[in-house]
Amino acid sequence: MSTPDCLFCKIVAKAIPAKIVLENDHVLAFEDIRPMAPTHALVIPKKHIVGIHDATPEDAAVLGQVLLAARDAAEKLGLGEGGYRLVINQGDDAGQSVLHLHCHVLGGRPMAWPPG
């Protein structure tokens, strides 16, 4: 279920502190320690999944939980009215720095398009 050397698994296990935004049985949302926007949170499944490319059909429910929790975290952080961006990076070329699936919730400023 978890990987002992995974930073995010350690946060789920409460072995590393985090500013938790919300939590349920399936996911954990917390503030990013290196924010890329005025408001920046991460939403992770409690189950260790390396990335979206590694998700299986059996992970469909938890993937849905991640997206719903991202919406709820955005609302809780005051981003619901003005808007926000959700980002899931996959692999080195996309900038995935922690090998545990995570969804960035970014807001608090206008976002440019295209993003990269």
Buried (B, 14 or more C-beta within 10 A) or exposed (E): EBEEEBBBBBBBEEEEEBEBBBEEEBBBBBBBEEEEBEBBBBBBBBBBBBBBEEBEEEBEEBBEBBBBBBBBBBEBBEBEEEEBBBBBBBEEEEEBEBBBBBBBBBBBEEEEEEEE
